[in-house]
Amino acid sequence: MELFTPGTGFIDLDIKIAYGLCRLGFEAGAGDMSITPMPGGFKIDMDVNPDELPSAYKLLFHRLLSGKHLYKLPGIQAKYIDNYPVSDLKEASLIDSFLEIYSPEHAASIDFSKNKMCGHDDIPSFGGTSGLILAASTHAGMPYKSGNLSQSGHMNTKLCELCGYITVMGILSGVFRLNMGSNLRIVTTPIPSQRIGRKEIELLFSSKLVLENSYIKNKIPLTVLPLSLMARFPSLTDVLSSLKYSLHIVVFESGQTDRVNGIELSQPGQIAKFLSKSTYNVATVDECLKNDDPYIEPLQSLNRVLTGRDTDYKRHQLMVFCRHWVSRVNRSIESGKSQALSLKILLYKQTVNYLLKEEAMLSPEIIENDAVRSFARTMRFFNSDSQHLNYTFVDNIRNASSDSGEFEKTIEKMLRSAQSLRLSLEKGSQEVGESKPRKFINIPSEKEFNELIRLASKDFNQVKTALVCLSLCRPEYRGKMTEEEVGGKG
């Protein structure tokens, strides 16, 4: 059988109705099931006996929709909550006409000049007179109507009782609700952009049960909330790792009357793919979230890398992310210690390699090039050794343009500093009777210098991005480390 959402024009409301109808189908013993986006709404296909729907609806009606606690939703004030829980099937005849009420003919014939956004004007309003609540759609309230269709110029938008209860079923089944800070509630609605089948609907509904009413201690900006949520709750990535969903995220501020604090429509596919690829990636994001003061700057840059479309923009943001992450994490760690770390904390190499290849679209020939890795190894010493810390080199290269000559000047200056420092370290070790210095700094060869300059003249942005990011990640050790590798080989 085919059912169609009313096509209210509020995408967050229509998908909640779709989820509620699917919940009804599960209760009625439906076999195959799917939700397909349509112009203005959604089509629900389910292999079910239509005669089973009324009894399933009655069961859900009494079992799920009779308790007051289920209606502690944004937009329902405490003094009106008694209007919502059901005590009797006041409109028992409605449940025998699902195919008619949720038919394409009805969806196509809605008159938006009517009070009820679902078009079911013969059915009483949900909750009495209020009808459309914030939990059903963030567009609830008193918007001015086009053309001044009502005499007063504005009025409350409404929803019929049947759509209201099915919407609540949808919220209870497929919408993620979390708490953040002391008074913020997050309502996250996955909106499919392609057809999703029964297995995907089941996975969505089961993930909702895991996350229901979870708590996020710190307030996170809305733009990085999808990244933060999926890192905090990895089971979300299983649902969203395909590119079939958008996330409609709303932050509500609780008070005497709830109000919308912010709305974000996110495409989480690439974020979910990044987080599901490796636990190192999850740990990288979690490092920014675990303290009382979250590291927002690196999160924002990483989010731009994962959601951006322009390659040059993504490469620039990746360099910003690496630089901000290393600086912010070490500053926070050292603030709780009496002295600085001897070696700075750097990014996981697995994470950097993934971002360079999958997001910045760098050629493997650049990433794996011996000359690039040799210079990155030298720069890593200045980025990680506290006694000789010098971010000037990495910052100058990150900000260099292809025609300024700054890249070549910085490379030459770094080589001179590295050679001078290496001589100083060797001299110091000889004075104390050691055969080798305790610290090793790599000196690239003339051949590697010429190769780096040749590559930079050929593809400047790729070389610059690889050099900066690889110098800010940890070396990858294989087997027993030599003294040279301790200095940063990899």
C-alpha positions as CSV (number, residue, x, y, z in Angstrom):
1,M,0.0,0.0,0.0
2,E,1.1,3.6,-0.6
3,L,0.6,6.5,1.9
4,F,1.6,10.1,1.3
5,T,2.4,12.7,3.9
6,P,0.2,15.8,3.6
7,G,2.8,18.0,1.9
8,T,2.6,20.8,4.5
9,G,5.6,22.6,3.1
10,F,7.4,22.1,6.4
11,I,9.9,19.3,5.6
12,D,10.7,18.6,9.3
13,L,7.0,18.0,9.9
14,D,6.3,15.8,6.9
15,I,9.2,13.5,7.7
16,K,8.0,13.1,11.3
17,I,4.6,12.1,10.0
18,A,6.4,9.6,7.7
19,Y,8.3,8.1,10.6
20,G,5.0,7.9,12.6
21,L,3.3,6.0,9.7
22,C,6.3,3.6,9.5
23,R,6.0,3.0,13.3
24,L,2.4,2.2,12.7
25,G,3.3,-0.2,9.9
26,F,5.8,-2.0,12.1
27,E,3.1,-2.5,14.7
28,A,0.7,-3.8,12.0
29,G,3.2,-6.4,10.9
30,A,4.4,-4.8,7.7
31,G,7.0,-6.7,5.7
32,D,8.9,-4.6,3.1
33,M,8.8,-0.9,3.8
34,S,10.4,2.3,2.4
35,I,10.3,6.1,2.5
36,T,10.8,7.9,-0.7
37,P,11.2,11.7,-1.0
38,M,8.6,13.3,-3.3
39,P,8.0,16.9,-4.3
40,G,6.6,18.6,-1.2
41,G,6.6,15.5,1.0
42,F,7.3,11.8,1.3
43,K,5.8,8.5,0.0
44,I,5.6,5.5,2.3
45,D,5.4,2.1,0.7
46,M,4.6,-0.8,3.0
47,D,3.7,-4.5,2.5
48,V,0.8,-4.6,5.0
49,N,-2.8,-5.6,5.2
50,P,-4.7,-2.3,5.4
51,D,-7.3,-3.9,7.7
52,E,-4.5,-4.3,10.3
53,L,-3.8,-0.6,10.5
54,P,-6.8,0.4,12.7
55,S,-6.1,-2.1,15.4
56,A,-2.4,-1.2,15.3
57,Y,-3.3,2.4,15.7
58,K,-5.6,1.7,18.6
59,L,-2.9,-0.2,20.4
60,L,-0.3,2.5,19.9
61,F,-2.9,5.1,20.7
62,H,-3.4,3.7,24.2
63,R,0.1,2.3,24.9
64,L,2.3,5.2,23.6
65,L,0.1,8.3,23.7
66,S,-1.7,8.2,27.0
67,G,1.1,9.4,29.4
68,K,1.7,13.1,30.2
69,H,5.5,12.6,30.2
70,L,5.5,11.9,26.4
71,Y,4.2,15.4,25.8
72,K,7.0,17.3,27.5
73,L,7.9,18.6,24.1
74,P,9.1,22.0,22.9
75,G,6.1,24.2,22.4
76,I,3.8,22.5,24.9
77,Q,3.6,24.6,28.1
78,A,3.0,22.9,31.4
79,K,-0.3,24.5,32.0
80,Y,-1.7,23.0,28.7
81,I,-0.2,19.6,28.9
82,D,-3.4,18.0,30.1
83,N,-4.9,18.8,26.6
84,Y,-2.7,16.3,24.9
85,P,-2.6,12.8,26.5
86,V,-5.4,10.6,25.0
87,S,-8.0,9.0,27.1
88,D,-10.4,7.8,24.5
89,L,-10.7,7.4,20.7
90,K,-12.7,10.5,20.2
91,E,-12.5,10.1,16.4
92,A,-12.6,6.4,16.0
93,S,-13.9,6.7,12.5
94,L,-10.7,8.3,11.4
95,I,-8.6,5.2,11.8
96,D,-10.7,3.4,9.2
97,S,-9.7,5.9,6.4
98,F,-5.9,6.1,6.4
99,L,-5.7,5.4,2.7
100,E,-8.1,8.3,2.0
101,I,-6.6,10.7,4.5
102,Y,-3.0,10.0,3.4
103,S,-3.6,9.7,-0.3
104,P,-1.8,11.6,-3.1
105,E,-5.2,13.1,-4.1
106,H,-5.5,14.7,-0.7
107,A,-1.9,15.9,-0.7
108,A,-2.4,17.5,-4.1
109,S,-5.6,19.3,-3.1
110,I,-4.6,21.1,0.1
111,D,-5.7,24.7,0.3
112,F,-3.1,26.5,2.3
113,S,-5.6,29.3,3.1
114,K,-7.1,26.9,5.6
115,N,-6.1,27.0,9.3
116,K,-4.7,23.5,9.4
117,M,-1.4,23.0,7.6
118,C,-2.1,19.4,6.9
119,G,-5.4,20.3,5.2
120,H,-7.5,18.0,7.4
121,D,-10.0,20.8,8.4
122,D,-12.8,18.4,9.4
123,I,-10.6,16.8,12.1
124,P,-10.3,18.6,15.5
125,S,-7.0,20.5,16.2
126,F,-4.2,18.6,18.0
127,G,-4.2,19.7,21.6
128,G,-7.4,21.8,21.3
129,T,-6.6,25.2,19.7
130,S,-2.8,25.2,19.5
131,G,-2.4,22.5,16.9
132,L,1.1,22.9,15.4
133,I,3.7,22.8,18.2
134,L,7.4,23.6,18.0
135,A,8.4,19.9,18.4
136,A,6.4,19.1,15.3
137,S,8.0,21.9,13.2
138,T,10.2,24.9,14.0
139,H,7.9,26.9,11.8
140,A,5.1,26.7,14.3
141,G,3.9,30.0,15.8
142,M,2.2,33.0,14.3
143,P,3.8,33.7,10.9
144,Y,2.3,36.5,8.7
145,K,0.4,34.8,5.9
146,S,1.0,35.7,2.3
147,G,-1.6,38.0,0.9
148,N,-3.2,38.8,4.3
149,L,-5.5,35.8,3.9
150,S,-6.9,36.2,7.4
151,Q,-8.5,39.4,8.6
152,S,-6.0,39.8,11.4
153,G,-3.1,39.3,9.1
154,H,-1.6,36.5,11.2
155,M,-2.8,33.5,13.2
156,N,-1.5,30.3,14.8
157,T,-0.7,27.6,12.3
158,K,-2.5,24.4,13.3
159,L,-2.4,20.7,12.8
160,C,-5.2,18.1,13.0
161,E,-5.5,15.7,15.9
162,L,-4.6,12.6,13.7
163,C,-1.5,14.2,12.2
164,G,-0.5,15.5,15.6
165,Y,-0.6,12.1,17.3
166,I,1.2,10.4,14.3
167,T,3.8,13.2,14.5
168,V,4.4,12.4,18.2
169,M,4.8,8.7,17.2
170,G,7.4,9.9,14.6
171,I,9.3,11.9,17.3
172,L,9.3,9.0,19.7
173,S,10.5,6.6,17.0
174,G,12.9,8.4,14.6
175,V,14.0,11.8,16.0
176,F,17.0,12.2,18.3
177,R,16.5,14.3,21.4
178,L,19.4,15.3,23.6
179,N,20.1,17.9,26.3
180,M,22.9,20.3,26.2
181,G,24.2,22.6,29.0
182,S,21.7,23.6,31.7
183,N,18.7,24.6,29.6
184,L,19.1,23.7,26.0
185,R,17.3,20.8,24.2
186,I,18.5,19.5,20.8
187,V,16.0,17.9,18.4
188,T,17.8,16.2,15.5
189,T,15.7,14.9,12.6
190,P,17.3,12.8,9.9
191,I,15.7,13.7,6.6
192,P,16.3,11.2,3.8
193,S,17.3,12.6,0.4
194,Q,17.0,9.2,-1.3
195,R,14.8,6.2,-0.9
196,I,15.5,4.3,2.4
197,G,14.3,0.8,3.0
198,R,13.2,-1.3,5.9
199,K,16.7,-2.1,7.2
200,E,17.7,1.6,7.2
201,I,14.5,2.6,9.0
202,E,15.0,-0.1,11.6
203,L,18.6,1.1,12.1
204,L,17.4,4.7,12.5
205,F,14.7,3.8,15.0
206,S,17.1,1.6,17.1
207,S,19.8,4.3,17.2
208,K,17.2,6.7,18.5
209,L,16.6,4.5,21.5
210,V,20.3,4.5,22.3
211,L,20.7,8.3,22.2
212,E,17.4,9.3,23.7
213,N,17.8,12.1,26.3
214,S,21.6,11.8,26.4
215,Y,23.4,14.8,27.8
216,I,26.1,17.0,26.4
217,K,27.8,18.9,29.1
218,N,29.3,21.9,27.2
219,K,27.5,24.2,24.8
220,I,28.7,23.7,21.3
221,P,28.1,26.1,18.4
222,L,25.4,25.0,16.0
223,T,27.8,24.8,13.0
224,V,29.9,22.1,14.6
225,L,27.1,20.3,16.4
226,P,26.7,17.5,13.8
227,L,30.5,16.7,14.0
228,S,30.4,16.9,17.8
229,L,27.3,14.7,18.1
230,M,28.6,12.0,15.8
231,A,32.0,11.9,17.6
232,R,30.2,11.8,21.0
233,F,27.8,9.1,19.9
234,P,29.5,6.9,17.3
235,S,26.4,4.8,16.7
236,L,25.0,7.8,14.7
237,T,27.7,7.3,12.1
238,D,26.3,3.8,11.3
239,V,23.0,5.5,10.3
240,L,24.5,8.5,8.5
241,S,27.6,7.1,6.9
242,S,25.7,6.9,3.6
243,L,24.9,10.1,1.7
244,K,21.2,9.5,2.0
245,Y,20.4,11.9,4.9
246,S,20.4,15.5,5.8
247,L,20.3,16.5,9.5
248,H,17.7,19.1,10.6
249,I,19.1,20.2,13.9
250,V,17.2,22.6,16.2
251,V,18.3,23.9,19.5
252,F,15.5,24.9,21.8
253,E,16.0,27.1,24.9
254,S,13.7,26.0,27.7
255,G,11.9,28.5,29.8
256,Q,8.4,29.7,30.6
257,T,7.8,29.4,26.9
258,D,10.2,27.4,24.7
259,R,11.9,29.3,21.9
260,V,14.1,28.3,19.0
261,N,17.7,29.2,19.7
262,G,19.1,28.1,16.3
263,I,18.5,25.9,13.3
264,E,21.1,24.0,11.2
265,L,20.5,21.9,8.1
266,S,23.6,19.7,7.6
267,Q,24.8,17.2,5.1
268,P,26.5,14.7,7.4
269,G,27.6,12.0,4.9
270,Q,31.3,13.1,4.7
271,I,31.5,13.7,8.5
272,A,30.1,10.2,9.2
273,K,32.4,8.7,6.7
274,F,35.4,10.4,8.3
275,L,34.5,9.3,11.8
276,S,33.6,5.7,10.8
277,K,36.9,5.2,9.0
278,S,39.2,5.1,12.0
279,T,39.1,5.3,15.8
280,Y,42.0,7.8,15.5
281,N,39.6,10.2,13.7
282,V,37.1,9.9,16.5
283,A,39.8,10.4,19.1
284,T,41.0,13.5,17.3
285,V,37.6,15.1,17.5
286,D,37.0,13.9,21.1
287,E,40.3,15.6,22.2
288,C,38.6,18.9,21.3
289,L,35.4,18.1,23.3
290,K,36.6,16.4,26.5
291,N,37.4,19.5,28.5
292,D,35.1,22.0,30.1
293,D,36.2,24.5,27.5
294,P,35.8,22.8,24.1
295,Y,38.3,23.7,21.4
296,I,36.0,25.4,18.9
297,E,38.5,26.8,16.4
298,P,39.9,23.4,15.3
299,L,36.4,21.9,15.2
300,Q,35.2,24.7,12.9
301,S,38.2,24.2,10.6
302,L,37.7,20.5,10.4
303,N,34.0,20.9,9.8
304,R,34.8,23.2,6.8
305,V,37.2,20.6,5.5
306,L,34.6,17.8,5.7
307,T,31.7,19.8,4.3
308,G,33.4,22.2,1.9
309,R,33.3,21.7,-1.9
310,D,36.1,23.8,-3.3
311,T,39.4,21.9,-3.2
312,D,41.7,24.9,-2.6
313,Y,39.4,26.0,0.2
314,K,39.5,22.6,1.8
315,R,43.3,22.4,1.6
316,H,43.6,25.8,3.3
317,Q,41.2,24.8,6.1
318,L,43.0,21.6,6.6
319,M,46.3,23.5,7.3
320,V,44.4,25.8,9.6
321,F,42.9,22.8,11.4
322,C,46.2,21.1,11.9
323,R,47.9,24.2,13.2
324,H,45.0,25.1,15.6
325,W,44.6,21.6,16.9
326,V,48.3,21.2,17.9
327,S,48.4,24.7,19.4
328,R,45.1,24.4,21.3
329,V,45.6,20.9,22.7
330,N,49.1,21.6,24.0
331,R,48.2,24.9,25.5
332,S,45.4,23.2,27.4
333,I,47.5,20.3,28.6
334,E,50.3,22.5,29.7
335,S,48.0,24.9,31.6
336,G,47.5,22.1,34.2
337,K,51.2,21.3,34.5
338,S,54.1,23.1,36.3
339,Q,56.3,22.9,33.3
340,A,56.0,22.6,29.5
341,L,56.0,19.2,27.9
342,S,59.4,18.2,26.5
343,L,57.6,17.0,23.3
344,K,54.4,18.6,22.0
345,I,51.4,16.5,21.3
346,L,50.9,16.1,17.5
347,L,48.0,14.8,15.4
348,Y,47.7,11.1,14.6
349,K,49.3,10.3,11.3
350,Q,46.4,8.1,10.3
351,T,44.0,11.0,10.6
352,V,46.2,13.4,8.6
353,N,46.8,10.9,5.8
354,Y,43.0,10.3,5.5
355,L,42.3,14.1,5.3
356,L,45.1,14.7,2.8
357,K,44.0,11.9,0.5
358,E,40.2,11.9,0.8
359,E,39.3,15.5,1.5
360,A,42.2,17.6,0.2
361,M,42.6,15.3,-2.8
362,L,46.4,15.3,-2.7
363,S,48.2,13.0,-5.1
364,P,49.8,10.0,-3.4
365,E,53.0,10.9,-5.3
366,I,53.2,14.1,-3.3
367,I,52.2,12.6,0.1
368,E,54.7,9.8,-0.2
369,N,57.5,11.8,-1.9
370,D,60.8,11.3,0.0
371,A,61.8,15.0,-0.4
372,V,58.4,16.2,1.0
373,R,58.7,13.8,3.9
374,S,62.3,14.7,4.6
375,F,61.5,18.4,4.9
376,A,58.3,17.6,6.9
377,R,60.5,15.6,9.3
378,T,62.8,18.6,9.8
379,M,60.0,21.0,10.3
380,R,58.3,18.5,12.8
381,F,61.3,19.0,15.1
382,F,60.7,22.7,15.4
383,N,56.9,22.0,15.8
384,S,57.3,19.5,18.6
385,D,60.5,20.1,20.6
386,S,59.7,22.4,23.5
387,Q,63.2,23.6,24.0
388,H,63.6,24.7,20.3
389,L,59.9,25.3,19.5
390,N,59.5,27.6,16.5
391,Y,56.1,27.8,14.7
392,T,57.5,30.5,12.4
393,F,58.5,28.1,9.6
394,V,55.2,26.2,9.5
395,D,53.2,29.4,9.6
396,N,55.2,31.2,6.9
397,I,54.8,28.2,4.6
398,R,51.1,27.9,5.4
399,N,50.6,31.6,4.4
400,A,52.9,31.7,1.5
401,S,51.7,32.2,-2.1
402,S,53.2,30.7,-5.2
403,D,54.6,34.0,-6.6
404,S,55.8,35.6,-3.4
405,G,59.1,33.7,-3.0
406,E,58.2,33.3,0.7
407,F,58.2,29.5,0.4
408,E,61.7,29.2,-0.9
409,K,63.0,31.8,1.6
410,T,61.4,29.9,4.5
411,I,62.8,26.6,3.4
412,E,66.3,28.0,3.1
413,K,66.0,29.7,6.5
414,M,64.8,26.5,8.1
415,L,67.7,24.6,6.6
416,R,70.2,27.1,8.0
417,S,68.6,26.9,11.5
418,A,68.5,23.1,11.4
419,Q,72.2,22.9,10.4
420,S,73.3,25.4,13.1
421,L,71.2,23.6,15.7
422,R,72.5,20.2,14.7
423,L,76.1,21.4,15.1
424,S,75.3,22.9,18.5
425,L,73.7,19.6,19.7
426,E,76.7,17.6,18.5
427,K,79.1,20.0,20.2
428,G,77.1,19.8,23.5
429,S,77.1,16.0,23.5
430,Q,80.8,15.9,23.0
431,E,81.4,18.3,25.9
432,V,79.5,15.9,28.3
433,G,81.2,12.8,26.9
434,E,78.4,11.4,24.9
435,S,79.0,9.7,21.5
436,K,75.8,11.0,19.9
437,P,73.5,13.9,20.7
438,R,70.3,13.0,22.6
439,K,68.2,14.8,20.0
440,F,68.4,14.3,16.3
441,I,67.4,16.8,13.7
442,N,67.1,15.7,10.1
443,I,69.0,17.7,7.5
444,P,67.6,17.2,3.9
445,S,70.1,16.7,1.2
446,E,70.7,19.0,-1.8
447,K,69.0,16.5,-4.0
448,E,65.9,16.6,-1.8
449,F,65.9,20.4,-1.8
450,N,66.0,20.5,-5.6
451,E,63.2,17.9,-5.8
452,L,61.0,19.9,-3.4
453,I,61.5,23.1,-5.3
454,R,60.7,21.3,-8.6
455,L,57.5,19.8,-7.1
456,A,56.5,23.2,-5.7
457,S,56.9,24.9,-9.1
458,K,54.7,22.2,-10.6
459,D,51.9,22.0,-8.0
460,F,52.5,24.6,-5.2
461,N,49.3,24.1,-3.2
462,Q,49.6,20.3,-3.0
463,V,53.2,20.5,-1.8
464,K,52.5,23.3,0.7
465,T,49.5,21.5,2.2
466,A,51.4,18.2,2.5
467,L,54.5,19.8,4.0
468,V,52.5,21.7,6.7
469,C,50.1,18.9,7.6
470,L,52.8,16.1,7.7
471,S,55.0,18.3,9.9
472,L,52.2,18.6,12.5
473,C,51.4,14.9,12.8
474,R,53.2,12.2,14.7
475,P,55.8,10.0,13.0
476,E,54.7,6.5,12.2
477,Y,57.1,4.0,13.8
478,R,57.6,0.5,12.6
479,G,59.4,-2.0,14.7
480,K,62.3,-1.0,16.9
481,M,63.1,2.7,16.7
482,T,66.6,3.9,15.9
483,E,68.0,7.1,17.4
484,E,67.4,8.8,14.1
485,E,63.7,7.8,14.2
486,V,63.3,9.2,17.6
487,G,64.1,12.6,16.0
488,G,61.1,12.2,13.8
489,K,61.4,9.8,10.9
490,G,58.2,9.2,9.0
